[in-house]
Amino acid sequence: MTGSMDLPAKGGFSFDLCRRNNMLEKNGLKVPGFRKTGTTIVGLVFQDGVVLGADTRATEGPIVADKNCEKIHFMAPNIYCCGAGTAADTEAVTDMVSSQLQLHRYATGRESRVVTALTLLKSHLFKYQGHVSAALVLGGVDCTGPHLHTVYPHGSTDTLPFATMGSGSLAAMSVFESKYKEGLTREEGIQIVCEAICAGIFNDLGSGSNVDVCVITKGKTEYLRNHQLPNPRTYASSKGYSFTKGQTEVLSSKVTLLKQKVEVAEGESSWGIPSWEEDHGGVCHRRQLAIYPSDMAIYLVSAMIKNLMHEGKLVPSDIIVRLLLTAMLQSGNDRFLVDGFPRNEENRRAYESIVGIEPELVLFIDCPREELERRILHRDQGRDDDNVDTIRKRFQVFHDSTLPVVLYYDRMGKVDGAKSADAVFDDVKAIFTQLLTTQI
């Protein structure tokens, strides 16, 4: 015995979430509104190449975020792309594909083809199924002629003689459908593109400001930034407001004397940092020329050093020495041990000129190059620069810059660095013990 049961047909979509959202809204949930993005981008093929066009308004909901942004992106010298949707997504996608095309040109030694850019774009967008909000009009001229394509956020593409995308695309399409014809000249193509963009600007609230045009022909690309200004903003005073001196009434004034002053100047300025002098008895005393540097002075110097290091430049020796001198004076001690300084002749001359103290002892730990190289390579500190090439470059820098400083000082104690660590420590300890027991 057999039987059959008629089951209700199921559609291809599930609307369960729609019913859920309606129920939540009836229970008082405030449903977030849809955010509309605005753009008008177009392109057409003329007899010698491709013309791309875009408006320059970037919106953030109802707010105009940028009046003159760039929506025509560079892909290759012969390929450009207009972007609509989320600005960050269009920038990221076009930059990524542009770099891939450049690597492809390096590998092949040939001009990029438009179909290569098209394949890279739609393959990337298809993987994310529309979550990357980038709608693109791609145009270019290669060895096979001019090409114009549209790429949708889901990865689907079209190949057309003229195309529009964005919130102003319907208004722009009406211009193309009424005026486009095959065999357009360059001037006719630019004129129609400008009219299409203006149609989007005047009929779509999300589009506005100026008209950018890019003309691509065989072996030549012209990017006409702000080619048309359909909505010039007129101001009452182009130069702003100006008031005659003395018209503003001063209600009160107060002058506060600062206890510290900051002197920042180039060259041999003291920054208010103390210096040294030596009396006739041979004893070194501190002499304060001005004042100790304030927090603001230290902040300014620190910011300057940070900027120099960020730019890959060396910090001037006089700055290093003045900071060293400040630390010495503020410590309250009369003897100091400076490690690893001066490193070159410029450091030494700045030290002698600014500090003016003759060192009582210059200690040099001498170690053969082979032994030093072995120790650095086996110290296991996890440093990336602990390799043979970098270490030998350091040796060369030492030979060129630091060795002349070592040879300059005649009163130099030398310790054999090839010994064990305990033996080197004992030798150094003996030298400093003798120095500390000596009267100045």
NUPA-400023 format. One line per 4 residues: number of its first residue (from 1); their letters; for each residue x, y, z of C-alpha. Coordinates in Angstrom, 2 decimals, m for minus. Example, Ala and Ser with C-alpha at 12.3 -4.5 7.8 and 13.67 -1.06 7.14 Angstrom:
1 = as = 12.30:m4.50:7.80  13.67:m1.06:7.14;
end
This chain:
1 = mtgs = 0.00:0.00:0.00  1.43:3.34:m0.99  0.37:6.89:m0.35  1.56:10.40:m0.89;
5 = mdlp = 1.42:13.57:1.14  1.40:17.02:m0.35  4.05:19.12:1.39  3.99:22.90:1.20;
9 = akgg = 6.48:24.21:m1.29  9.49:25.98:0.21  11.03:28.98:m1.42  14.69:29.61:m1.93;
13 = fsfd = 14.91:32.22:0.83  14.20:32.10:4.55  12.27:35.06:5.98  12.46:33.90:9.60;
17 = lcrr = 14.76:36.77:10.51  12.36:39.27:8.96  9.58:38.03:11.25  11.97:38.15:14.18;
21 = nnml = 12.96:41.74:13.38  9.31:42.80:13.08  8.55:41.24:16.46  11.51:42.99:18.09;
25 = ekng = 10.48:46.31:16.57  6.93:45.92:17.91  8.37:45.23:21.37  10.14:48.58:21.39;
29 = lkvp = 13.53:47.83:19.81  14.86:50.81:17.88  15.92:49.41:14.53  19.09:51.00:13.13;
33 = gfrk = 18.51:52.91:9.93  20.16:52.20:6.64  23.16:54.36:5.81  23.22:55.51:2.24;
37 = tgtt = 26.49:56.11:0.45  26.69:58.55:m2.42  28.80:58.59:m5.58  28.53:58.98:m9.33;
41 = ivgl = 31.19:57.20:m11.39  31.04:56.65:m15.14  33.11:55.53:m18.09  32.84:55.23:m21.85;
45 = vfqd = 34.86:53.95:m24.79  35.70:56.38:m27.60  37.54:55.82:m30.86  41.06:56.09:m29.37;
49 = gvvl = 40.64:54.95:m25.80  38.62:55.23:m22.60  37.28:58.20:m20.61  36.55:57.75:m16.89;
53 = gadt = 34.75:60.29:m14.71  33.77:60.74:m11.07  32.40:63.32:m8.69  34.44:64.38:m5.65;
57 = rate = 31.96:64.30:m2.75  32.50:61.80:0.07  29.56:61.38:2.46  29.16:59.89:5.90;
61 = gpiv = 25.44:59.39:6.21  23.86:62.86:5.85  27.21:64.60:6.37  29.58:65.69:3.60;
65 = adkn = 32.86:64.30:4.91  35.08:65.50:2.05  34.23:67.96:m0.70  37.15:67.15:m2.97;
69 = ceki = 38.20:63.53:m2.58  39.73:61.41:m5.35  37.62:58.52:m6.62  39.72:57.67:m9.69;
73 = hfma = 42.45:55.28:m8.58  45.70:54.32:m10.27  45.98:50.64:m11.17  48.73:50.67:m13.81;
77 = pniy = 50.15:53.31:m16.17  47.55:52.25:m18.75  44.72:51.25:m16.38  42.64:53.35:m13.96;
81 = ccga = 39.63:52.51:m11.83  36.73:54.55:m10.41  35.48:53.46:m6.99  32.07:53.72:m5.33;
85 = gtaa = 30.95:52.35:m1.97  32.98:52.46:1.22  36.02:54.66:0.72  38.30:52.45:2.82;
89 = dtea = 37.32:49.33:0.86  37.80:50.93:m2.56  41.19:52.34:m1.53  42.38:49.03:m0.07;
93 = vtdm = 41.20:46.86:m2.97  42.61:49.11:m5.69  45.94:49.55:m3.88  46.26:45.79:m3.40;
97 = vssq = 45.54:44.97:m7.05  47.77:47.84:m8.22  50.72:46.38:m6.31  50.02:42.91:m7.72;
101 = lqlh = 49.96:44.34:m11.25  53.29:46.05:m10.64  54.86:42.78:m9.48  53.40:41.11:m12.56;
105 = ryat = 55.03:43.74:m14.79  58.36:43.18:m13.05  58.09:39.43:m13.60  56.97:39.52:m17.23;
109 = gres = 58.51:42.75:m18.47  55.27:43.54:m20.29  52.50:46.10:m20.03  49.61:45.11:m17.76;
113 = rvvt = 46.44:43.97:m19.49  43.01:45.19:m18.42  41.66:41.64:m18.18  44.38:40.84:m15.63;
117 = altl = 43.22:43.65:m13.36  39.60:42.60:m13.89  40.33:39.00:m12.90  42.20:40.03:m9.75;
121 = lksh = 39.42:42.39:m8.67  36.48:40.05:m9.18  38.33:37.07:m7.67  39.02:39.05:m4.50;
125 = lfky = 35.51:40.50:m4.19  33.76:37.18:m4.89  35.48:35.58:m1.89  33.84:38.09:0.46;
129 = qghv = 30.35:37.92:m1.10  29.66:41.64:m0.97  31.05:42.33:2.51  33.82:44.36:0.85;
133 = saal = 31.82:47.36:m0.28  33.65:48.25:m3.48  31.78:48.92:m6.73  34.23:49.72:m9.51;
137 = vlgg = 34.35:51.00:m13.08  37.58:49.71:m14.61  38.99:51.14:m17.81  42.22:50.95:m19.74;
141 = vdct = 43.99:50.47:m23.04  46.37:47.56:m23.69  47.73:45.61:m26.65  44.23:44.37:m27.49;
145 = gphl = 42.61:47.82:m27.52  40.42:49.88:m25.16  38.34:48.08:m22.52  35.67:49.16:m20.03;
149 = htvy = 34.28:46.92:m17.28  32.08:47.25:m14.21  32.84:45.20:m11.09  30.13:44.75:m8.46;
153 = phgs = 30.83:44.13:m4.75  29.77:40.47:m5.05  32.31:39.86:m7.83  30.05:39.94:m10.89;
157 = tdtl = 31.30:41.93:m13.88  30.04:43.50:m17.10  31.84:44.56:m20.27  30.11:47.56:m21.84;
161 = pfat = 30.78:50.50:m24.19  29.57:52.87:m21.45  28.84:52.27:m17.78  27.65:54.08:m14.65;
165 = mgsg = 27.69:53.08:m10.98  26.84:54.66:m7.65  23.79:56.38:m6.24  23.77:58.88:m9.12;
169 = slaa = 24.11:56.21:m11.79  20.50:56.43:m13.03  20.78:60.14:m13.78  24.15:59.59:m15.46;
173 = msvf = 22.84:56.65:m17.49  20.07:58.83:m18.94  22.76:61.08:m20.46  24.70:58.15:m21.91;
177 = esky = 21.63:56.47:m23.41  20.59:59.67:m25.15  23.98:60.92:m26.37  26.40:57.99:m26.70;
181 = kegl = 27.34:56.76:m30.15  30.19:54.73:m31.57  33.27:56.50:m32.87  33.22:59.42:m30.45;
185 = tree = 36.21:61.75:m30.51  38.22:62.56:m27.42  36.54:65.94:m26.90  33.06:64.47:m27.41;
189 = giqi = 33.78:61.68:m24.94  35.00:64.11:m22.27  31.96:66.33:m22.81  29.47:63.45:m22.43;
193 = vcea = 31.26:62.13:m19.33  31.16:65.59:m17.73  27.44:65.92:m18.52  26.77:62.49:m17.01;
197 = icag = 28.64:63.33:m13.80  26.85:66.69:m13.56  23.52:64.88:m13.94  24.44:62.77:m10.92;
201 = ifnd = 25.62:65.82:m8.98  22.41:67.80:m9.54  19.99:64.89:m9.08  21.59:62.88:m6.26;
205 = lgsg = 22.18:64.24:m2.76  25.07:61.84:m2.22  27.00:63.16:m5.23  28.40:66.63:m5.53;
209 = snvd = 31.27:69.09:m5.72  33.58:68.78:m8.74  34.15:66.60:m11.81  37.34:64.53:m12.20;
213 = vcvi = 38.16:63.06:m15.61  40.78:60.52:m16.69  41.52:59.99:m20.41  43.45:56.82:m21.31;
217 = tkgk = 44.83:56.28:m24.81  47.56:54.08:m26.23  50.79:55.05:m24.48  49.31:58.12:m22.73;
221 = teyl = 47.16:58.86:m19.70  45.73:62.26:m18.68  44.26:62.75:m15.22  42.24:65.99:m15.31;
225 = rnhq = 41.74:66.82:m11.65  38.76:69.17:m11.00  38.13:69.43:m14.75  34.78:71.11:m14.09;
229 = lpnp = 33.47:73.00:m11.06  29.68:72.91:m11.45  29.02:74.13:m7.89  31.54:76.85:m7.04;
233 = rtya = 31.13:77.99:m3.45  31.00:81.77:m3.20  32.10:83.39:0.03  31.40:86.93:1.18;
237 = sskg = 35.13:87.43:1.65  37.54:85.12:m0.12  40.37:86.11:2.21  38.36:85.83:5.42;
241 = ysft = 37.78:88.54:7.95  40.29:91.20:8.95  39.99:93.67:11.79  41.95:96.86:12.25;
245 = kgqt = 44.36:96.75:15.17  42.97:98.40:18.29  39.28:97.81:17.59  39.02:94.91:20.03;
249 = evls = 38.57:96.08:23.62  40.95:94.61:26.21  38.99:93.91:29.40  41.95:92.95:31.60;
253 = skvt = 45.58:91.93:31.34  47.90:90.00:33.62  51.62:89.31:33.32  53.07:86.32:35.19;
257 = llkq = 56.84:86.08:35.62  58.16:82.57:35.10  60.79:81.22:37.45  62.44:79.34:34.64;
261 = kvev = 63.04:80.31:31.10  63.61:78.08:28.10  66.22:79.01:25.56  66.10:76.95:22.38;
265 = aege = 68.49:78.12:19.71  70.74:76.53:17.14  74.50:76.35:17.32  76.36:76.95:20.55;
269 = sswg = 73.36:77.86:22.72  73.61:76.79:26.34  69.91:75.85:26.83  70.48:77.17:30.33;
273 = ipsw = 72.71:74.16:31.09  75.51:74.68:33.64  79.17:74.40:32.71  82.42:73.78:34.57;
277 = eedh = 85.36:75.91:35.53  88.67:75.05:37.14  90.30:77.25:39.78  94.01:77.83:40.20;
281 = ggvc = 94.27:75.06:42.77  93.46:72.44:40.20  90.17:71.48:41.86  87.07:71.25:39.67;
285 = hrrq = 83.99:73.09:40.90  80.55:73.42:39.43  79.61:76.82:38.07  76.01:77.47:37.03;
289 = laiy = 75.90:79.76:34.01  72.12:80.09:33.89  69.53:77.67:35.23  68.80:73.98:35.07;
293 = psdm = 66.70:73.08:32.04  62.99:73.10:32.74  60.61:70.26:31.98  59.60:72.08:28.79;
297 = aiyl = 63.23:72.34:27.63  63.78:68.63:28.28  60.54:67.85:26.46  61.58:69.91:23.43;
301 = vsam = 65.01:68.29:23.29  63.51:64.81:23.69  61.04:65.49:20.89  63.85:66.72:18.65;
305 = iknl = 65.94:63.60:19.36  62.94:61.37:18.67  62.31:63.09:15.33  65.97:62.77:14.32;
309 = mheg = 66.02:59.05:15.16  62.72:58.52:13.33  64.25:60.13:10.22  67.30:57.87:10.51;
313 = klvp = 69.64:60.75:11.34  72.34:60.92:14.02  71.74:63.06:17.09  74.21:66.00:17.11;
317 = sdii = 77.10:65.54:19.50  76.52:68.84:21.33  73.01:67.70:22.29  74.31:64.40:23.66;
321 = vrll = 77.08:66.11:25.62  74.77:68.76:27.10  72.33:66.10:28.27  75.25:64.16:29.73;
325 = ltam = 76.52:67.27:31.51  73.07:67.99:32.94  72.85:64.47:34.38  76.34:64.83:35.87;
329 = lqsg = 75.56:68.13:37.59  72.18:67.07:38.90  73.65:63.90:40.42  75.64:65.91:43.00;
333 = ndrf = 78.75:63.71:42.62  82.26:64.89:41.87  83.43:61.82:39.95  81.73:60.05:37.08;
337 = lvdg = 82.12:56.89:35.06  81.01:57.29:31.44  80.66:54.04:29.51  80.95:53.83:25.71;
341 = fprn = 81.51:57.55:25.17  82.92:59.31:23.20  82.48:57.06:20.18  84.04:59.31:17.56;
345 = eenr = 86.12:62.44:17.15  83.04:64.65:16.93  81.86:63.36:20.33  85.30:63.94:21.82;
349 = raye = 85.60:67.51:20.56  82.10:68.37:21.78  82.86:66.84:25.17  86.07:68.82:25.59;
353 = sivg = 84.43:72.05:24.39  81.27:71.87:26.52  82.26:69.90:29.63  85.88:71.02:29.74;
357 = iepe = 87.02:68.27:32.15  90.16:66.32:31.39  89.47:62.61:32.01  91.56:61.05:34.76;
361 = lvlf = 91.50:57.65:33.13  90.48:56.16:29.83  90.07:52.41:30.16  90.21:50.28:27.03;
365 = idcp = 89.39:46.57:27.18  91.40:45.10:24.33  90.21:41.85:22.78  91.28:40.17:19.53;
369 = reel = 88.74:40.43:16.75  88.38:36.67:16.32  87.64:36.14:20.01  85.21:39.05:20.12;
373 = erri = 83.38:37.76:17.05  83.09:34.31:18.62  81.69:35.71:21.85  79.08:37.86:20.13;
377 = lhrd = 77.89:35.01:17.93  77.52:32.69:20.95  76.04:35.08:23.51  72.50:33.86:22.63;
381 = qgrd = 70.68:37.14:23.26  68.12:36.63:20.49  69.22:39.72:18.56  68.63:39.71:14.82;
385 = ddnv = 71.80:41.72:14.21  74.05:39.13:15.84  75.30:37.72:12.55  78.69:37.65:10.89;
389 = dtir = 78.01:40.38:8.32  76.59:42.86:10.83  79.33:42.17:13.37  82.07:42.78:10.80;
393 = krfq = 80.39:46.04:9.79  80.51:47.06:13.46  84.21:46.27:13.54  84.76:48.48:10.51;
397 = vfhd = 82.83:51.33:12.13  84.93:50.93:15.27  88.15:51.00:13.25  87.10:54.11:11.33;
401 = stlp = 85.41:56.11:14.09  86.26:54.90:17.61  89.88:53.78:17.25  91.15:57.35:16.58;
405 = vvly = 89.57:58.40:19.89  91.30:55.54:21.70  94.65:56.51:20.21  94.11:60.19:21.10;
409 = ydrm = 94.23:59.63:24.85  97.77:58.92:26.01  96.87:58.16:29.63  95.04:54.97:28.86;
413 = gkvd = 94.70:51.88:30.95  94.49:48.71:28.93  92.99:45.41:30.04  93.36:42.13:28.20;
417 = gaks = 89.80:41.30:27.18  90.70:37.83:25.93  90.86:36.56:29.53  87.92:35.06:31.33;
421 = adav = 85.18:37.31:32.68  86.40:36.92:36.27  89.98:37.76:35.31  88.91:40.86:33.37;
425 = fddv = 86.78:41.98:36.33  89.72:41.60:38.71  91.97:43.68:36.44  89.37:46.45:36.06;
429 = kaif = 88.67:46.43:39.80  92.36:46.84:40.58  92.67:49.83:38.24  89.66:51.64:39.69;
433 = tqll = 90.66:50.82:43.27  93.98:52.53:42.69  92.23:55.49:41.02  89.72:55.98:43.83;
437 = ttqi = 92.41:55.98:46.49  94.29:58.71:44.64  93.62:62.27:45.81  92.59:64.83:43.21;
end
